[in-house]
Amino acid sequence: MSKRPTSRDVARVAGVSQSTVSLVLAGKAEGRVKPETGQAVREAARRLGYRPNLAARNLRLGRTRTVLFVVPTLVSPIFGAVYTGAARVARDRGFGIVVHPWDDDATPARSPVDIEAIDGVLASSLGGGVAGFGDVPIVVLDNDPADPAPSVNFDVAGGMRAITRHLAGLGHRRLGHLAAAVDTWTFHVRAEVLTETGALTGREHCAIDVAAAREAALALLDRPDRPTAVVCDDDLIAAGAYKAARHLGLDVPRDVSVTGFDDILVAGALEPELTTIRLPAERLGARAMAALLERLDGHAPPDVSLPGELIVRGSTAPPPR
């Protein structure tokens, strides 16, 4: 059986000291080790298959090197992509992630790990703020930046404004809003932006579910002042709007335009394909984990807002004459 490589082996191959290896692999090399030296250490570690002895290092640091990632649901593809980005950064620093869906009735005591036994928390789309986590360092995602914890957000307002500008440019002056019936900052912002346009003629709330969205869209579209475009808080809600339009004999986009938000897989599966906002979910997760690791290293990371991208597809067109 071959001997497990050690940090001394990495130091020898990279031509550096063991202390330099420790700094680089602990993520503490910035400003202390030249970038090319850090790259040489990482390449040597990969070539040798070196993995730090986390158990021993945790005992020295008094850390479990575990992060709790709190999400409102495990169903949404967005949170899967956010996790992927966060896990990539965590893995490079020797941290593990425990994922926990945190509904409105949850409390820290019901989390899958003891709050006091974790190093930090990433919390996404919280409805009730950041209370309940005690003194554990926390970074919030897609959450009100007015909360005291550092935040890494999607630029939701910018995304919604891009949609309304696109629709206005096509000539739409009567907008309907299918709003997610979820009491969180991200959906409050979407509603505020639409209200500010002055073009909103009606709003219906629904669960983020195709069947629920269909019923809400029927109420929005089956009225004398029917909107010429329906702005949906989510791509699944937009799928429900398609079904309602079809039920009423309306064509998308000839009779009514429809937009979504998120650009999940269903956006490309709908016919016509959906105009929506593509969110940088993996990048959000990576930036949030990097910010949390900054906090654990004693720094104060700034709030971050990542822009989305308007993806124009076949579901939007000029309003009917």
Secondary structure as a PSIPRED ss2 file (coil, helix, strand):
# PSIPRED VFORMAT (PSIPRED V4.0)

   1 M C   1.000  0.000  0.000
   2 S C   1.000  0.000  0.000
   3 K C   1.000  0.000  0.000
   4 R C   1.000  0.000  0.000
   5 P C   1.000  0.000  0.000
   6 T C   1.000  0.000  0.000
   7 S H   0.000  1.000  0.000
   8 R H   0.000  1.000  0.000
   9 D H   0.000  1.000  0.000
  10 V H   0.000  1.000  0.000
  11 A H   0.000  1.000  0.000
  12 R H   0.000  1.000  0.000
  13 V H   0.000  1.000  0.000
  14 A H   0.000  1.000  0.000
  15 G C   1.000  0.000  0.000
  16 V C   1.000  0.000  0.000
  17 S C   1.000  0.000  0.000
  18 Q H   0.000  1.000  0.000
  19 S H   0.000  1.000  0.000
  20 T H   0.000  1.000  0.000
  21 V H   0.000  1.000  0.000
  22 S H   0.000  1.000  0.000
  23 L H   0.000  1.000  0.000
  24 V H   0.000  1.000  0.000
  25 L H   0.000  1.000  0.000
  26 A C   1.000  0.000  0.000
  27 G C   1.000  0.000  0.000
  28 K C   1.000  0.000  0.000
  29 A C   1.000  0.000  0.000
  30 E C   1.000  0.000  0.000
  31 G C   1.000  0.000  0.000
  32 R C   1.000  0.000  0.000
  33 V C   1.000  0.000  0.000
  34 K C   1.000  0.000  0.000
  35 P H   0.000  1.000  0.000
  36 E H   0.000  1.000  0.000
  37 T H   0.000  1.000  0.000
  38 G H   0.000  1.000  0.000
  39 Q H   0.000  1.000  0.000
  40 A H   0.000  1.000  0.000
  41 V H   0.000  1.000  0.000
  42 R H   0.000  1.000  0.000
  43 E H   0.000  1.000  0.000
  44 A H   0.000  1.000  0.000
  45 A H   0.000  1.000  0.000
  46 R H   0.000  1.000  0.000
  47 R H   0.000  1.000  0.000
  48 L H   0.000  1.000  0.000
  49 G C   1.000  0.000  0.000
  50 Y C   1.000  0.000  0.000
  51 R C   1.000  0.000  0.000
  52 P C   1.000  0.000  0.000
  53 N C   1.000  0.000  0.000
  54 L H   0.000  1.000  0.000
  55 A H   0.000  1.000  0.000
  56 A H   0.000  1.000  0.000
  57 R H   0.000  1.000  0.000
  58 N H   0.000  1.000  0.000
  59 L H   0.000  1.000  0.000
  60 R H   0.000  1.000  0.000
  61 L H   0.000  1.000  0.000
  62 G C   1.000  0.000  0.000
  63 R C   1.000  0.000  0.000
  64 T C   1.000  0.000  0.000
  65 R C   1.000  0.000  0.000
  66 T E   0.000  0.000  1.000
  67 V E   0.000  0.000  1.000
  68 L E   0.000  0.000  1.000
  69 F E   0.000  0.000  1.000
  70 V E   0.000  0.000  1.000
  71 V E   0.000  0.000  1.000
  72 P C   1.000  0.000  0.000
  73 T C   1.000  0.000  0.000
  74 L C   1.000  0.000  0.000
  75 V C   1.000  0.000  0.000
  76 S C   1.000  0.000  0.000
  77 P H   0.000  1.000  0.000
  78 I H   0.000  1.000  0.000
  79 F H   0.000  1.000  0.000
  80 G H   0.000  1.000  0.000
  81 A H   0.000  1.000  0.000
  82 V H   0.000  1.000  0.000
  83 Y H   0.000  1.000  0.000
  84 T H   0.000  1.000  0.000
  85 G H   0.000  1.000  0.000
  86 A H   0.000  1.000  0.000
  87 A H   0.000  1.000  0.000
  88 R H   0.000  1.000  0.000
  89 V H   0.000  1.000  0.000
  90 A H   0.000  1.000  0.000
  91 R H   0.000  1.000  0.000
  92 D H   0.000  1.000  0.000
  93 R C   1.000  0.000  0.000
  94 G C   1.000  0.000  0.000
  95 F C   1.000  0.000  0.000
  96 G E   0.000  0.000  1.000
  97 I E   0.000  0.000  1.000
  98 V E   0.000  0.000  1.000
  99 V E   0.000  0.000  1.000
 100 H E   0.000  0.000  1.000
 101 P E   0.000  0.000  1.000
 102 W C   1.000  0.000  0.000
 103 D C   1.000  0.000  0.000
 104 D C   1.000  0.000  0.000
 105 D C   1.000  0.000  0.000
 106 A C   1.000  0.000  0.000
 107 T C   1.000  0.000  0.000
 108 P H   0.000  1.000  0.000
 109 A H   0.000  1.000  0.000
 110 R H   0.000  1.000  0.000
 111 S C   1.000  0.000  0.000
 112 P C   1.000  0.000  0.000
 113 V C   1.000  0.000  0.000
 114 D C   1.000  0.000  0.000
 115 I H   0.000  1.000  0.000
 116 E H   0.000  1.000  0.000
 117 A H   0.000  1.000  0.000
 118 I C   1.000  0.000  0.000
 119 D C   1.000  0.000  0.000
 120 G E   0.000  0.000  1.000
 121 V E   0.000  0.000  1.000
 122 L E   0.000  0.000  1.000
 123 A E   0.000  0.000  1.000
 124 S E   0.000  0.000  1.000
 125 S C   1.000  0.000  0.000
 126 L C   1.000  0.000  0.000
 127 G C   1.000  0.000  0.000
 128 G C   1.000  0.000  0.000
 129 G C   1.000  0.000  0.000
 130 V C   1.000  0.000  0.000
 131 A C   1.000  0.000  0.000
 132 G C   1.000  0.000  0.000
 133 F C   1.000  0.000  0.000
 134 G C   1.000  0.000  0.000
 135 D C   1.000  0.000  0.000
 136 V C   1.000  0.000  0.000
 137 P C   1.000  0.000  0.000
 138 I E   0.000  0.000  1.000
 139 V E   0.000  0.000  1.000
 140 V E   0.000  0.000  1.000
 141 L E   0.000  0.000  1.000
 142 D C   1.000  0.000  0.000
 143 N C   1.000  0.000  0.000
 144 D C   1.000  0.000  0.000
 145 P C   1.000  0.000  0.000
 146 A C   1.000  0.000  0.000
 147 D C   1.000  0.000  0.000
 148 P C   1.000  0.000  0.000
 149 A C   1.000  0.000  0.000
 150 P C   1.000  0.000  0.000
 151 S E   0.000  0.000  1.000
 152 V E   0.000  0.000  1.000
 153 N E   0.000  0.000  1.000
 154 F E   0.000  0.000  1.000
 155 D C   1.000  0.000  0.000
 156 V H   0.000  1.000  0.000
 157 A H   0.000  1.000  0.000
 158 G H   0.000  1.000  0.000
 159 G H   0.000  1.000  0.000
 160 M H   0.000  1.000  0.000
 161 R H   0.000  1.000  0.000
 162 A H   0.000  1.000  0.000
 163 I H   0.000  1.000  0.000
 164 T H   0.000  1.000  0.000
 165 R H   0.000  1.000  0.000
 166 H H   0.000  1.000  0.000
 167 L H   0.000  1.000  0.000
 168 A H   0.000  1.000  0.000
 169 G H   0.000  1.000  0.000
 170 L H   0.000  1.000  0.000
 171 G C   1.000  0.000  0.000
 172 H C   1.000  0.000  0.000
 173 R C   1.000  0.000  0.000
 174 R C   1.000  0.000  0.000
 175 L E   0.000  0.000  1.000
 176 G E   0.000  0.000  1.000
 177 H E   0.000  0.000  1.000
 178 L E   0.000  0.000  1.000
 179 A E   0.000  0.000  1.000
 180 A E   0.000  0.000  1.000
 181 A C   1.000  0.000  0.000
 182 V C   1.000  0.000  0.000
 183 D C   1.000  0.000  0.000
 184 T C   1.000  0.000  0.000
 185 W H   0.000  1.000  0.000
 186 T H   0.000  1.000  0.000
 187 F H   0.000  1.000  0.000
 188 H H   0.000  1.000  0.000
 189 V H   0.000  1.000  0.000
 190 R H   0.000  1.000  0.000
 191 A H   0.000  1.000  0.000
 192 E H   0.000  1.000  0.000
 193 V H   0.000  1.000  0.000
 194 L H   0.000  1.000  0.000
 195 T H   0.000  1.000  0.000
 196 E H   0.000  1.000  0.000
 197 T C   1.000  0.000  0.000
 198 G C   1.000  0.000  0.000
 199 A C   1.000  0.000  0.000
 200 L E   0.000  0.000  1.000
 201 T E   0.000  0.000  1.000
 202 G E   0.000  0.000  1.000
 203 R E   0.000  0.000  1.000
 204 E E   0.000  0.000  1.000
 205 H E   0.000  0.000  1.000
 206 C E   0.000  0.000  1.000
 207 A C   1.000  0.000  0.000
 208 I C   1.000  0.000  0.000
 209 D C   1.000  0.000  0.000
 210 V H   0.000  1.000  0.000
 211 A H   0.000  1.000  0.000
 212 A H   0.000  1.000  0.000
 213 A H   0.000  1.000  0.000
 214 R H   0.000  1.000  0.000
 215 E H   0.000  1.000  0.000
 216 A H   0.000  1.000  0.000
 217 A H   0.000  1.000  0.000
 218 L H   0.000  1.000  0.000
 219 A H   0.000  1.000  0.000
 220 L H   0.000  1.000  0.000
 221 L H   0.000  1.000  0.000
 222 D C   1.000  0.000  0.000
 223 R C   1.000  0.000  0.000
 224 P C   1.000  0.000  0.000
 225 D C   1.000  0.000  0.000
 226 R C   1.000  0.000  0.000
 227 P C   1.000  0.000  0.000
 228 T C   1.000  0.000  0.000
 229 A E   0.000  0.000  1.000
 230 V E   0.000  0.000  1.000
 231 V E   0.000  0.000  1.000
 232 C E   0.000  0.000  1.000
 233 D C   1.000  0.000  0.000
 234 D C   1.000  0.000  0.000
 235 D H   0.000  1.000  0.000
 236 L H   0.000  1.000  0.000
 237 I H   0.000  1.000  0.000
 238 A H   0.000  1.000  0.000
 239 A H   0.000  1.000  0.000
 240 G H   0.000  1.000  0.000
 241 A H   0.000  1.000  0.000
 242 Y H   0.000  1.000  0.000
 243 K H   0.000  1.000  0.000
 244 A H   0.000  1.000  0.000
 245 A H   0.000  1.000  0.000
 246 R H   0.000  1.000  0.000
 247 H H   0.000  1.000  0.000
 248 L C   1.000  0.000  0.000
 249 G C   1.000  0.000  0.000
 250 L C   1.000  0.000  0.000
 251 D C   1.000  0.000  0.000
 252 V C   1.000  0.000  0.000
 253 P C   1.000  0.000  0.000
 254 R C   1.000  0.000  0.000
 255 D C   1.000  0.000  0.000
 256 V C   1.000  0.000  0.000
 257 S E   0.000  0.000  1.000
 258 V E   0.000  0.000  1.000
 259 T E   0.000  0.000  1.000
 260 G C   1.000  0.000  0.000
 261 F C   1.000  0.000  0.000
 262 D E   0.000  0.000  1.000
 263 D C   1.000  0.000  0.000
 264 I C   1.000  0.000  0.000
 265 L C   1.000  0.000  0.000
 266 V H   0.000  1.000  0.000
 267 A H   0.000  1.000  0.000
 268 G H   0.000  1.000  0.000
 269 A H   0.000  1.000  0.000
 270 L C   1.000  0.000  0.000
 271 E C   1.000  0.000  0.000
 272 P C   1.000  0.000  0.000
 273 E C   1.000  0.000  0.000
 274 L C   1.000  0.000  0.000
 275 T E   0.000  0.000  1.000
 276 T E   0.000  0.000  1.000
 277 I E   0.000  0.000  1.000
 278 R E   0.000  0.000  1.000
 279 L C   1.000  0.000  0.000
 280 P C   1.000  0.000  0.000
 281 A H   0.000  1.000  0.000
 282 E H   0.000  1.000  0.000
 283 R H   0.000  1.000  0.000
 284 L H   0.000  1.000  0.000
 285 G H   0.000  1.000  0.000
 286 A H   0.000  1.000  0.000
 287 R H   0.000  1.000  0.000
 288 A H   0.000  1.000  0.000
 289 M H   0.000  1.000  0.000
 290 A H   0.000  1.000  0.000
 291 A H   0.000  1.000  0.000
 292 L H   0.000  1.000  0.000
 293 L H   0.000  1.000  0.000
 294 E H   0.000  1.000  0.000
 295 R H   0.000  1.000  0.000
 296 L H   0.000  1.000  0.000
 297 D C   1.000  0.000  0.000
 298 G C   1.000  0.000  0.000
 299 H C   1.000  0.000  0.000
 300 A C   1.000  0.000  0.000
 301 P C   1.000  0.000  0.000
 302 P C   1.000  0.000  0.000
 303 D C   1.000  0.000  0.000
 304 V E   0.000  0.000  1.000
 305 S E   0.000  0.000  1.000
 306 L E   0.000  0.000  1.000
 307 P C   1.000  0.000  0.000
 308 G C   1.000  0.000  0.000
 309 E E   0.000  0.000  1.000
 310 L E   0.000  0.000  1.000
 311 I E   0.000  0.000  1.000
 312 V C   1.000  0.000  0.000
 313 R C   1.000  0.000  0.000
 314 G C   1.000  0.000  0.000
 315 S C   1.000  0.000  0.000
 316 T C   1.000  0.000  0.000
 317 A C   1.000  0.000  0.000
 318 P C   1.000  0.000  0.000
 319 P C   1.000  0.000  0.000
 320 P C   1.000  0.000  0.000
 321 R C   1.000  0.000  0.000
